[in-house]
Amino acid sequence: MKVVLAYSGGLDTSVLVKWIRETYNAEIVAFAADIGQEEELSGLRQKAIKTGASKIYIDDLREEFARDFVFPMIRAGAVYESGYLLGTSIARPLIAQRMVEIAVKERADAVAHGATGKGNDQVRFEVTAYALKPDIQIIAPWREARFRKQFAGRKDMIEYCRLHKIPVEASVKKPYSMDRNLLHISYEGGILENAWNEPPAEMFKLTAAPEKAPNKAEYVEIEFKGGDAVAVNGRRMSPLKIMETLNRLGGKHGVGRVDLVENRFVGMKSRGVYETPGGTILHQGREAVEQITMDREVLHLRNALVPRYAELVYYGFWFAPERVMLQKAMDEAAACVTGTARLKLYRGNCTIVGRKSKQSLFDPHLASFEGNVGYDQGDATGFIKLNALRLRVRARMGK
């Protein structure tokens, strides 16, 4: 049997290489996607082979991630619940897609992952795998009773690694878990499971503490075309370069920190703390341009569809026909979003301070309280009476 394992080199997946190999009598092909983890990928190849994998793929998917996953989602204005910009959610379909491609190339019998039976990632990985290869076999050890019996927690896993000389760097008292990619870093578990606990200052990696950020605002101009950012401060860049540039700028000024309790797909509430500096700037910038370029009714209809679109991404249905259908609607709505946004970054805040577009629907002469250019204020009398007609009828009936 041959198994392709989603591999990070952390405690869980290091254990899984040996456990799956022995339990299923399998050859393990490890796979790690480079989607912007940076230093987390250091030494991964040697570690995987030393742990027992026969081969490891480490694929640089950063440009594809930015271009084909992050940017379409930003075009749609997707936000889940109270401000989650879906950084982990949008990465999983790409990882699972590549994992299936490797499984086909390697003629593997199954794919495996280390996601728990309580979280969203198990759904995201497996729904994607089934959508792309319906007959794929999936191994999810955390859903197997024999695995949970052997490993009640991190202490058991660390001891297992010690006994089998598996090279890992882990401590029993790890205060939280972390997941990083080009769009964000997420933190959850451990001390964060108490919703009253303030996240420790030393936890954050991408952003400066707002109170310690520069005491001088920095302005950034982002040019958009069809809802996609194409230039920063006048310099045209690829989606990846734009993300990297805005992450640095936002991080310097403490932009993009979010602390929220969200509703997982499996039914429980979960606290997540997120750093999304570049994504926050892009989201705000796109909103600035669409305010002056998007028709009112298109904007309102698009906004009504955003929660559903965001749910589909959060739940893992990126390759589902309904998400594809919604994407076409979102892209059609965003086609007019061409122009430039100016944003002010200052101590944790990203504020829209200007927007311009040759396609602007904003007419300052028409909107002005001075003069009557192109608008007869007397026309509003009939407009108001017609809209109030049903209310007047109800009032006459004593309702």
N, C-alpha and C positions, 0 to 999 in steps of 0.2 A: 504494500500500500504506500502511496506517495501523498503527502499532505503539504499544502502551501499555507504557511502560518504568517499572519500579520504580526510583525515583530518590531518591538521598540528597544529591546535590550534592557528593559527594566526588570524588576523582580518577577512580576507575573509571567511575562513572556519568556524569560530565561528558564523558569520552572517548566513552562509548557513545552519547550523544545524537548526536554528529556522525558517528561511525563507522557506526552502524546506518542513519542517514539517508542517507549516501552509498553504503554498500555495498548496501543493499536498495532504494535510491531510495524511501525511506519518509518519511511524515509522522510525527513523534514527539509523542505525548501523554505527558507525564511525570506520574508519580503518586508522592506522598510521603504516608505515613501518619503522623499525629501519634499516637504511642503512648507519649509521655513522654520524647522526646529533649531537650526543652526548647531550650537555646540552639543546638542543631545545626540547627534549622529556620529560623534567622534568615537573611533575605535569599534564601531558596530560590527564591521565585517569580521574582524578577528574574534570578537566575543561570540558571535553566532556560531562560527565554525568550532571554536573551542568548547562551546556548550553542547554541540552534537548535531548541528544542522549540516547537511551535505553540501548546501549551496545557499548563497544569499543574494538577492537582488536589492540594490539600493538605487532607486530611480529618482532622478531630479524631475519632479512634477510641478515645480513652483510656477513656471510661466503658464502651464496649462491650468493650474489651480486658479491663478489670478484671472486669466482670460476667459475660461470656459465655465467657471463655477462662481467665483466671487463677484465678478463684474455683472453677469446676468442677474444675480440676486440683488445687487445694489441698484441696478436699473429698475427692479421691481419695487424698491423701497421697503424691502422685507425687514420687519422687526417683530420678534416674538414676545408677546405679553408686555411686560413692563420695561422693555428696553434692551432685550438680548438681541444682538446683531448676528447671531447664528454662526459664530466662528467655528465651533466644533462640528455642528450639524452639517455644514456645507462641505467639510473636508472628508467626511466618511464615505459618501458615494464615489468620490474619485479614488480613494484608497481601495474600496471594494471592487471597483471596476478594474483597476490594474491587477488586483489579486486574482480575479477571475481570468483575465488575459494570460497571466503567468501560469495559472492552473491548466489552461488549454494548451499553452506552449509546452509545458512540462509533462503533459498527459497525466496530470495528478488526479487522484480519485476524490479528493476532498479539499476544502479550505477550512481554516480554523482561526479563531480569534480568542482574545482573553477578556472580552467584555463580560460584565456580570449579568446575572439574571434579574437584577433590579433596575438596570439603567436603560437609557435610550439607544446606546451604541449597538447593542445586540440586534435591535430591530433595523437600524440603519445599514449595518453590514449585510445582514441576511436578506432583507427585502431587495437590496441592490443586487446581491448575488443571484437570487432567484429570478429577478427581472431580466438579467443578462444571460443566465444559463439555468433554465428551469430544473434540470436534472442534477444539479450540483449537490454533493453531499457536504454537510456542514457539521463541524465538530466545535461544540461550545462547552468546554470543560466545566465552567462555573455552573452550568445547568445539570451537571451529572452528580448524582448523590455520592458516588464513590470518590469523586474529586473533593467535594465539600467535606466529606468525612475525613479525608486525609489532611486537608488544609482548612482548619477552622479560621485562620487569620494569618497575618504577616509573619508572626513569630514562627509558625510551622513552616512557612515557605523559606524563611531565612535559614532555619535549621536544615531543611531539605537541601538547600544550596551548599551549606557547609559540609554536609555528609558526602555529597556527590561532587564536591570541588567545582561548583558552578560559580564563575566569577561575577559577582554582583556587588554593587554598592548600595546598601539599604540599611535602614535602622528600624527597630521595632516601633519606635515612637515617632514615626514620620507624622508631622502635624497636619498635612493636607495632601491631596493629590493635585497634579498639575498636567495640563495638556496644552501644548504650544503649536502654533502654525503661523503662516504669513499674516493671517487676518487678526489673530488674537492669542491671548493666553487665558485659559480658564483654570480656576481653583475651586475645589470642593472637598468635602469630607473632613475627617479629623476635627480640629478645633472649630471649623466653620459650620459643623453640624448643629452647634448651638447658635441659633439665629440672633441671639443677643450679643455674641462676641464680635468685637470689632476686628477686622482682618489685621494681622500684625504688619507693621510698616515694612519690615524686611522681606515680606512675601513678594512684593511687586517687583517685576523684572523689566517691563517695557516702559513704564511711565515714572517720571519723577513725582514725588509727593507734591500736590498742588501748592502747599504752603512753603515748599522749598524750591519751587520752580522759579525761573527768572522773573524779577520784578519789573519786567519790561515786555509789553505786548509785541508779538510778531504777527505780521500780516502775510497771508498766503493767497495766491490767486490760482484757481483751478479752472481750466478750460474743458468744457464738455461738448461732445458731439453725439447726438442720438442717445443721450443718457449715460454715455461712457466718458470717464475722464481721459483726456488725451494729452494734456500738458499741465505742468506745475510751474508757476512763475515764469511762463513764457517758453519753457523748455519742453519739447515734445518727448514723450517717454512711452515705453511699453507698459502694459498693465502691471507687470512685476515690478518694474522700476518705480512706477507711481506708488505702489503699495509700500515699497521699501523707503522711499523718500518721505511719504506722509507719516509712516510709522516713526521715523526719526524726529520729524518736526513735532508731531503730537506727543510723543514720549517726552521730549525735552520740556514741554509745557504742561505735563500732567493731564493731558486730554484722554478721555475714553475709559475711565474707571466706572464700573457698574457693579452694584451689590444688590442682588435680587433673589427672591424665592419664587421659583417657577414650577409649573405643573408638568411633570414628566409624562411621556406617552403611556407608560405602564400604570399610571394612576396615582402615584405618590407625589408629594411636594418635595422639592430639593432646592437647597441654597447654592447659588453659584456666584462667584466673584470673578469679574472679567476685566481684562485690559484690551481695549480695541482702539488704539490711537488713530491709525490711518483710516480704518473703516468708519470711525465717527466723523472724521473730517470729510470723507467722501460722501457719506450719507447727508451731512448738513449742506455740503456744496451742491449736490444734486437737487436737494429741496429748494435751494435759493434760486437756481436757474429755472426749475419747473414752475415756480410761483409766477414767473412772468411769461412763460411760453406755453403752458398747458391750458387748454380750454377748461372752463369751470366744471362742466358736466363730465368730461373725461376724467378730470382729477378726482371728482367725488366718487365716480364709479370705480376707478382704480383703487382709491383708498378703501372702498368697501370690500375689495377683493384681497387686499394685502394680508389681513389676518388669516385667511384660508391658505394663501400662498405660503406664508411663513410657517403655518402648521405643517404643510406638506414637507417643507425643508426640514423642520425640526423633527418630524416623525420618521424621516428617511425615505420619502417617496419621490426623490429627485427624478428617477427614471419612469415614474408612473405617467400614464397618458394625461391625467388631469393636470399635473404640474407642467407638462409640455404644452398643453392647451393654454393654460394660464400664462405661461411665459410668452407665448405669441401675443396675447392680449396686452401684457405688460410692456413688451417691446414696441408694440404699435403705439401705446400711450406715450412711451418715452422717446419716440422718434423725433418729436419736436423739441426735446430738451437739449438745445444747442446754445451755448453762450458761456459766459465766464462768471464765476462766483468769487467774491472776495471775503475772506474769513479772518477773524481776529482770534489769535490763540493767546490765552493769558490765564495762568494758574488754574488749570483744570477746566477752563471754559473754552468752548469753540463757538464763536458768535458770528452770525451772518451780518456783515456790515455793508455789503454791496452786491449787486448783480446787474448784468447787462447782456443783451442779445439782439442781434439783427432781426430775430423773429419775435421780439417782445410784443405781447398783447397789452402791455401796460402803456396807456396813453396819459401822460401827466396832465395834458390840457383837458382831456375828457373827465378825468378823476378830480381835477382841482375844484376847490370850493369858490374859486375866483372865476367869474365869467360863466358863459353858457355855451361854449363852443361845442357844437355837435350834439347837444342834449337840451331838450326842452323840459325843465323841471315840472311844468304843468301836466305833462303826460303821466306823471306818477300818481295823480289823483285817481284816474281810472284803474291803474294797475293795483293800487291799494284796495279800492272798493271791490274789484273782482276777486282778489285773494281773500278778502274778509267776508265775501258773500255767504258762505256756509256758516260762518260764525254768527253772522247777523240773523240768519234764519233760525239757528238753534236758540239764540237769545230770545227771539220773538216767541218761540214755543215754550219758553221758561226752562230751557235745559241749562 
